[in-house]
Amino acid sequence: MLRIAICDDLPDQLAKIKTAAEQYFGAYPDEQTEIFTYDNPLIFLESLDKTGGFDILLLDVCMPGIDGTRVAAEIRRRKDKSEIIFLTTSDEFAVEAFALKAAHYLVKPFTQAQFGEAMDRAMVPFAAGQVPKVALRLTGGGTRALELNEILWIESRNHTQVVFLKDGGSEEARESLSQLLSELEELSPGQFVSPCKGYIVNQKAIRTVEPKAIIMRSGQTIPLARGAFREFSDRYFAYLFPKGGRT
């Protein structure tokens, strides 16, 4: 059963969002859901420990006491992977919202079709064949969500992380290299590793591991830390063959 939580301090908005959610799930009679409503963000946060958490959160941004983005930040601090949809009358918080791995940012007033689109995005992880994505905060502003297999390697340059992509392009991200590695590890344990200072590589994109370098399938050579060949190659082999061993 999917557990949905709605938090908005305005009773009329709370009712509208709940009605929209009920209409959305009405089209999916086989999907069992339970909807909870909260008009106080602090009480909502307190309820998380008591209720066991939720699958999808619909959060108003501008609320008294603590705004929706701070609520979401606290949720992420707890390693909660709930899908979050922000709802607000302004788009000024969009960048911050997507940095918190929001599924969607919906500006009020919204139509049922717009609400449905937001819910479709939030529902993706609960469908078969879900492909995990990482949200990058771009140096030029905005956010881009990338499927993990689109990323070949990440290189740190002048306090900016350059993310090299399978299609030959690249993006510049504002997060630190350690932040990106932590996020990627959480999404897909073991897939992304650091072969030396300043680099992260996607192990699925490696062609060969040599004593002093890693050769990517794209042909790019990534340096390997001195003396790290044995440890890295063993780790790479273990990732490729998690249940096997050397023969």
C-alpha positions in Angstrom: 0.0 0.0 0.0 1.3 3.5 -0.9 1.3 6.0 1.9 0.8 9.6 0.8 1.2 12.6 3.1 0.0 16.1 2.4 1.2 19.1 4.4 -0.2 22.6 3.9 -1.1 25.2 6.5 -4.2 26.4 4.6 -7.3 24.2 5.1 -8.8 25.0 1.7 -5.5 24.1 -0.1 -5.1 21.0 2.0 -8.6 19.9 0.9 -7.9 20.7 -2.8 -4.7 18.8 -2.8 -6.3 15.8 -1.1 -9.1 15.8 -3.7 -6.6 16.0 -6.5 -4.8 13.0 -5.1 -8.0 11.0 -4.7 -9.0 11.8 -8.3 -5.5 10.8 -9.5 -5.6 7.4 -7.8 -9.2 6.9 -8.7 -7.9 6.1 -12.2 -5.8 3.3 -10.7 -8.3 1.1 -8.8 -5.7 -1.6 -8.2 -3.3 0.8 -6.5 -4.1 0.7 -2.8 -3.3 4.0 -1.1 -3.7 5.7 2.3 -3.7 9.5 2.4 -2.7 11.5 5.5 -3.1 15.3 5.9 -1.3 17.8 8.1 -1.8 21.5 8.5 1.3 22.0 10.7 4.8 21.1 9.4 6.2 20.6 12.9 3.5 18.1 13.7 4.1 16.4 10.4 7.8 16.0 11.2 6.9 14.6 14.6 4.6 12.1 12.9 7.3 10.6 10.8 8.8 8.6 13.6 5.3 7.4 14.8 3.9 6.5 11.4 7.0 4.8 9.9 7.3 7.4 7.1 5.5 7.8 3.7 6.1 6.9 0.1 5.1 10.3 -1.4 5.1 13.7 0.2 3.1 16.7 -1.1 4.6 19.7 0.7 3.6 23.4 0.6 6.7 25.6 0.6 5.5 28.7 2.4 4.3 27.6 5.9 4.7 29.3 9.3 7.4 28.1 11.7 9.3 26.1 9.1 9.0 26.2 5.3 8.6 23.1 3.1 12.2 23.1 1.9 13.5 23.0 5.4 11.0 20.2 6.1 12.4 18.3 3.1 16.0 19.0 4.1 15.3 17.4 7.5 13.6 14.4 5.8 16.7 13.9 3.6 19.0 14.3 6.6 17.3 11.3 8.0 18.1 9.3 4.8 14.4 9.2 3.9 14.0 8.4 0.2 10.3 9.5 0.0 9.3 11.1 -3.3 8.6 14.8 -2.7 6.4 17.1 -4.7 6.5 20.8 -3.7 3.4 23.0 -4.2 3.7 26.8 -3.9 2.5 30.0 -5.5 6.0 31.0 -6.7 8.8 29.3 -8.7 11.5 31.1 -6.7 12.3 28.0 -4.6 12.6 25.6 -7.6 16.4 25.3 -7.6 16.5 24.6 -3.9 13.6 22.1 -4.2 15.3 20.0 -6.9 18.6 20.1 -4.9 16.6 18.2 -2.3 15.8 15.5 -5.0 12.2 16.6 -5.5 10.2 14.6 -8.0 8.4 17.8 -9.1 7.7 21.4 -8.3 4.1 22.4 -8.9 3.0 26.1 -8.9 -0.5 26.9 -7.6 -3.1 27.1 -8.9 -2.7 23.9 -10.8 -4.9 21.9 -13.0 -5.7 18.2 -12.5 -3.6 17.4 -15.6 -0.6 19.3 -14.1 -1.1 17.5 -10.8 -1.3 14.2 -12.7 2.0 14.9 -14.4 3.7 15.6 -11.1 2.2 12.4 -9.6 3.4 10.4 -12.6 6.9 11.5 -11.9 6.6 10.7 -8.2 5.2 7.3 -9.0 8.1 6.2 -11.2 10.1 4.5 -8.4 7.2 2.4 -7.6 6.9 1.0 -11.1 8.8 -2.0 -12.4 12.1 -1.3 -14.0 12.8 2.0 -12.2 16.0 3.6 -13.4 17.7 5.7 -10.6 18.6 9.3 -11.3 20.8 11.8 -9.6 19.9 15.5 -9.5 22.8 17.9 -10.4 22.8 21.5 -9.3 24.3 23.2 -12.3 26.8 26.0 -12.0 24.9 28.1 -14.5 21.7 27.8 -12.5 19.0 25.2 -12.6 19.0 21.4 -12.0 19.4 18.4 -14.3 18.3 14.9 -13.4 20.6 12.2 -15.0 20.2 8.5 -15.2 23.2 6.9 -13.6 24.3 5.1 -16.7 24.4 8.3 -18.6 27.5 9.3 -16.5 30.9 8.0 -17.5 33.1 9.9 -15.1 33.3 13.0 -13.0 36.4 15.3 -12.8 37.0 18.1 -10.3 38.3 21.3 -11.9 38.7 24.6 -10.1 36.1 23.8 -7.4 33.6 22.7 -10.1 32.7 19.1 -10.8 32.6 18.3 -14.6 30.3 15.4 -15.3 31.1 13.6 -18.6 28.2 11.9 -20.3 27.7 8.9 -22.5 26.4 11.2 -25.4 29.7 13.1 -25.5 28.4 16.1 -23.6 29.2 17.3 -20.1 27.6 19.3 -17.3 29.2 21.4 -14.5 27.9 20.7 -11.1 28.0 22.8 -7.9 28.1 19.9 -5.4 31.5 18.8 -4.0 33.0 15.6 -5.3 32.5 13.9 -2.0 28.8 14.9 -2.0 28.3 13.5 -5.5 30.1 10.3 -4.6 27.9 9.9 -1.5 24.7 10.5 -3.5 25.7 8.1 -6.2 26.7 5.4 -3.6 23.3 5.8 -2.0 21.5 5.3 -5.3 23.6 2.5 -6.6 26.1 1.0 -4.1 29.5 0.2 -5.6 28.8 1.5 -9.1 30.8 4.7 -8.7 34.3 4.8 -7.2 37.2 7.2 -6.8 40.4 5.9 -8.5 42.4 8.9 -7.3 42.0 12.4 -5.9 39.7 14.5 -8.1 37.9 11.8 -10.0 34.9 9.5 -9.8 34.3 6.8 -12.4 31.3 4.7 -13.4 32.6 1.1 -13.1 30.1 0.0 -15.8 31.9 2.4 -18.2 35.4 0.9 -17.6 37.1 -1.0 -20.4 40.3 -2.0 -18.7 42.2 -1.4 -15.5 45.9 -0.9 -15.9 48.7 -0.5 -13.3 48.7 3.3 -13.6 45.5 4.2 -15.3 41.9 3.3 -16.1 40.8 3.1 -19.7 37.1 4.0 -20.2 35.0 2.5 -22.9 34.9 6.0 -24.5 38.7 5.8 -24.8 39.4 8.3 -22.1 42.3 7.6 -19.7 41.7 8.3 -16.0 44.7 8.3 -13.6 44.9 5.7 -10.9 46.5 6.5 -7.6 50.0 5.2 -7.0 50.0 1.8 -5.5 46.2 1.4 -5.9 46.2 -1.0 -8.8 45.7 -4.3 -6.9 43.0 -2.9 -4.6 41.2 -1.1 -7.4 41.3 -4.1 -9.8 40.0 -6.4 -7.0 37.2 -4.0 -6.3 36.3 -3.7 -10.0 36.3 -7.5 -10.4 34.1 -7.9 -7.3 31.6 -5.3 -8.8 31.5 -7.2 -12.1 31.2 -10.6 -10.5 29.7 -10.2 -7.0 29.1 -13.9 -6.5 32.2 -15.2 -8.3 35.9 -15.3 -7.8 39.1 -15.4 -9.7 39.8 -18.5 -11.6 
